Amino acid sequence: MVELTSAIIDAVGGDPTARAQNFSPEVYNYDPAYLAKWRVARSRVRAGDARAKVATVGDSTTAGQGSGGSALNSLRSRSYPAYLAKALAGSGIPARHDNIFGSSGFSTNYPLYEPRVTANGWTPGSAISLGGTMYSTNGTTAFRYTATGSLVDTFIVYLARNPGLGTVNISIDGGAATSVATAGTGGVIAQVITTTAGTSHYVEVARTTGGDVYIVGIEAYNSAVPDVAVLNVGSSGTRLGDWVANTNVGFSPLPALQVLAPDLSIINLGINDWTQANVDVAAVKVQYQTLITGAKVSGDVIIVVPVPSQITRATVAQQAALIAPMYDLAKTNNCVLIDMTRRFGSWATANAGGFTYDDLHYNALGYADEAQTVCQMLLR
């Protein structure tokens, strides 16, 4: 048994009740009742009655850093959420990954990270929401998102609302525009705009008047074919505290997540906490609880223990100290937990197997393996 796994078992102790429900070593506290909302949503998709939403909450290992090696090209398309959508679709559940949120921590050369975006002078500011810092502008050029390679007829544009913000026009393929005022009480506007089904539609958002405007995210889908939207809201560098801070009242990450109202939130955070010296474990546990409570307003929660880091970045003790509360939270909140440190064993083992990019991030093979592991739980 690897050193990290042994330390985790020592930290969390034995729980015969929870462990008796396991069907693979990396899964803890499985009970079908803990995923009841997700199972209903999944059944509606299979029946062709309604869409379902899965939000993948996380840091750079959710955003996909490392999936393309040293190059930024199309990292998002090789993130574990992108692979998760493919795995679901390959298992007979229609699913897509046609969405963007924030700058994902890739404010430099973001269009390389996500080629479906043409920023046209829009830049990530300091305001944080889902996916990290939001794209914003005080100019009049249009931000464009193109839903390539899949049949879509509907876009949802999520905009930050706050006093003093401006008005935008939203259009598809350069057609008739819908005007949306974003000044008002702090929150998130979800503006739906439709067209006829096509494979290369693009949506544009252009400021027309008033103050700055901010895009929280955009998703695209085909209203005639209900599917699972795997929404990648991960952002590089984020810690648990970033996800529950209410700096931007109404459109900070947690309230924005509640606007999305996912049927399932998969929370994969921790590497940027356990790499900190003298981290306050008790405070991090409180932050994690706040995030779980908020996510459970609309759906179920799966806790994912992050992929193990190289011990030169975080010692075995540092990693185990933050993993133990995740097990506690899974038990007290009736959440399934998937432990990637048990899946990969340790960073050294994963590295020897060809799954890592650097001391914190995994490569496309590692993310694909992680996605398949999560997918198996979503099929239960």
N, C-alpha and C positions, 0 to 999 in steps of 0.2 A: 504494500500500500504506500502511495507516495506521501511525502512529508506534509504537504499542504492538506491533503484529504484527512490524514491522521489528526492534524491540529484542529480541523473543523469538527470532526467527530468528537474530540475531547471537549471542544468548546460548547457544542450544542447538546451533548449528552445523548443518551438513548431514549427514544420515545417509541415503545413497542406499538402503540396504537397507530401512530402516524406512519411508522415504517412498515407496518403490516399491509398498508394499502399501496405500497410501492409496486410498480411493475418494471422499473429499470432503476439502476443505481442513482441516476442523477435526479430522480423525481421524489419529492417529499410531500406528504400531506395530501395525497390525491383522494378526492371524493367527487363523484359526478355532480353532487349537489352544489359544489363550490364553483361550477362552471355552468350553472343552469341558464343564466341569461344568455351566455354565449351560445349554448346549445339550441335555445329557442331561435336566436338570430340566424344561426347556421341552417336550421331546418327551414326557416322562411326563405332563405336564399335557394336552398335545394328545391323548394316547392315553387320557386319563381314568383313569390309574393312580395318580397321586400329586400332592400339592400341591408348589409351589415357593415359595421365599422370596427376595425381593430386598430388601436393606437399603440405604436411602439415608442415608448418613452425611454430616453436614454441619452448617452453621451456620444463620443466619437466612435465607439464600437457599434453603436446603432446607426449613426450617420454613414458609416462605411469607410472610415479612414484606414488606409493600408490595403484596401481591396484591389487597388490597381498598382501596387508597388509604390515606387517613388513618384509616379505620374499622377496627376489629378484627374485625368480623363475618365469621365463617367463612373466615378467612384460610387455614386448613389445607386446606379443600376446593379452594383455588385455588393450592396449592403445586405445584411441579413434580412431586413424587412422585404427587400426586393426579391430575394430568394424564397422567402416565406410565401409571398404571393404566388410565385411559380410552383412551389411545392403543393400549395393548396389546390391550384388549378390542375396540376398533374394528378391529384388524388380525387378529382371529380367534383370539386367545389369551385365554381367560378370565382376568380379573384383577380384583382388588379393593383398596380402600384402607381397609378397616374395621379400624382400629387406632389406638391412642394410645400414646405413650411420653413419660414425664416431663412437665414443664410447658412444654417447647419454648422456654423463655426468656420465656414470656408469663404469668408468675405473677399479674400484675394482670389481672383480668377474663378469665381463661383460658376460661370457658364461652362468651364471645363469640368467641374464637379457634376454639374447638371446641365447638359447641352440643350435641354428643352427650354431653357430660359435665355431670353435676350434682355439684359437689364436696361440698356439705353439710358445710362446716366443715373438710374436709381442705385442707391448705395445703402449698405447696412449701417444704421446709426447706432445709438447706444441703447435704444429701447428694446427690451427683451420680451419675447412671447414664446409660443411654440417654435421649436427649431432654432432658438437663439435670437440674435438680433434681427429685427425686421427690416425689409427693404423699404426705403422711403425716398421722397423727393419733394422739392419745392418748385420744380420745373414743370414743363408740360409735355415732355416726351413720354412715350408709352412703354410700360413694362409688359413684356410678352411671354406667355407660356404656351408652348405647342404640345398638344397631346398626340404624339406620333406613334404609329404602329398599332393603335387599337381603335375600335369603333366607339365614338363618343357622340353624344348629343346635348350634354349638360355640363356646365361648369358651376362650381360654387367658389366664389371669391370671398375670402374672409378678410375683413378690414378692421383695423383698430379704430375705435370711436373714443373721442376725448374732447373736452372743450377747446375751441380754437383751431381744430383741424379743418382741413379743406374738403372740397368736393371733387369727385372723380367721375369720369365717364368709363363705362365698361362695355366692351363690344367684342363680338366674335367675328373673326376673319375680316375685320375692317367694316363691318356692317353697322346697322343702326345701334346707337349707343344708349345705354341706361345710365342716368345720372344718379349718383349716390352721395349724399352729404354725410361726412364722417364727424362733424362737430356734434357734441352732445355728452351725456353722462358716460363715464368710462365703461367700456365694454367691447364686444366684438360683433360686427355686422356680418351676417352670412347672406350674401347676395347671390341668388340663383339666376342664371341666364342660360337660355336654351337655343338650339338650332336643329337642323335636320342631321341625322346620323352621318358621320364621315370619319375618315381615318387620319386626317392631318389638320384638324381644326386648331385654331389658336385663339386665345383670349388675350385682350389687351386692356390694361388699366392705365388711364392718363389723368393726371390732375388737371382741373380746369380753373378753379378759383380757391381763394382762402389760404389757410396755412398749410403746413406739411401734411402729407398723407402717408399711411403705413399699410403695407400688405402683410397680414399674418400668414396667409397661405392660400393655396388654390388646389382644388381637386376636380377631376374630370371623370365622367362615367357615361354609360349608355343606359338610359332610363328604361329601355325596353327589355333589358337583360339584367335582372338583379344579380349582384355579385358582392363579394367581400372586398371592401376597400381597406387595404393595408396601408395605414397612414404613418409615414416615417416622420416623427416629430423630434428626432434626436438632434442633439447639438454638441459639438466637440467642446471639451473642457468643462462641461457642467457638472455640478455636485448636487447632492440632495437639496441643500439649502437654496440653490438657484431655482428649483422647481416649485418651491412653496413660498418664496418671497413674493410679497404683494406690492412690489415697487411701482408697477403700473396698474393702478386699481382698475379692475375689470378686464384687462387684457394681458395680465401677467400669465405665465405658463399654466398654472392650475385653473384659474377661471376660464382661460381660453380652452383648455382641455374639456371643461364641462360644457362649453358651447358645442364642441364637436359631438359630445354625448356618445362616446364609443360603447359598443356592446361588450368590448373586452379591452382592457389596458394591460399591456405587457411592460412591466417596469424593470429596466435593466440598468441600474446605476450603482456606483460604488468605487470604480477605479480611481476617480479623481478625489475621492475622500480618503481611501486607504493609502494613497501615496503621500498624504499630508503628515508631517511630523506632529505628534501629540494631538491627534484628532480627538475631538470630544465625542466619543462613541454614543453616550447617552443622548446628546443633542441630535446626532445624526439619526438615531432611532426615532426620536420624536418627529423629526422632519419626514422620515419615511412613513410614519403613521399618518401624518397629515395628508401626504400624497395619496396613500391608499384610501383613506376616508373620502377624499374628494373624488377620486376616480370611481369609487363604488357607487356614487350617486346615480350613474347611468348604467353601469355594467359590472362585470366580474373583473378580477385582477389576478394576473399571474406574476409572481415574483421570480425574476431571473437573477441568480447569483452570477456576476460577470465572469468572463473568461479570466483565468489566472494571469497575473502579471509576473514579470521576471523579478526575482527576489532582490535584485539590486535597486529596483524602483519601489518595492513594498515588500517588507520582510514577511515571512510566513506568519509571524505573530500579528503584524499589522492587518494582513488580509483576513486571517481567521477572526480577529476581534470585531470586524464589521460584518462578517458573514454570519456569526452566531445570532445577532439580533434579527437578521432576515428570517432565520428559521423560527425564532420566537414570534415574529410578526405574521408569518404564514399561518402558524397554529392559532394565534389569538384572533386573526381576521378571517379565518376560513378561506385561505388562499392556497392554491397549488404553488409549489416552488420547484423550479428547475435549476439545478446547480451545475453550472458550466465548469466549475473547478473539479467536480467529480467526473464530468464528461471528458475533459481533456487531461485530467490528472494533475498537471503542473505546467508552468510555462516551459520548463525544460523538456518535458515529455512532448508537449504540443509542438515545440520548435523542432525537435528531432523528427516528428512526424510530418513536417512541412506545412503546418497550419498557421505560422506566425509571420508577421511583417517586421515588427520591432518588439521592444520590451513591453509594450502596452497593447498593441493592436495586432489583430489577426489579419490574414490575407483572405482572398476570395474563397479559398478552400475552407478555411476556418469558419467564415461566415456562412458558407453553404451548409456546412455540417451543423452549425448552430441552428440554422433555419429548419433543417430537416428534423432536428430534435424537438424544436418547438411545434412544428407542424404535427408530429405524431400525437402530441397532447391535444392539439386543436381538433384532431379527428376522433378523439375518444368519445 
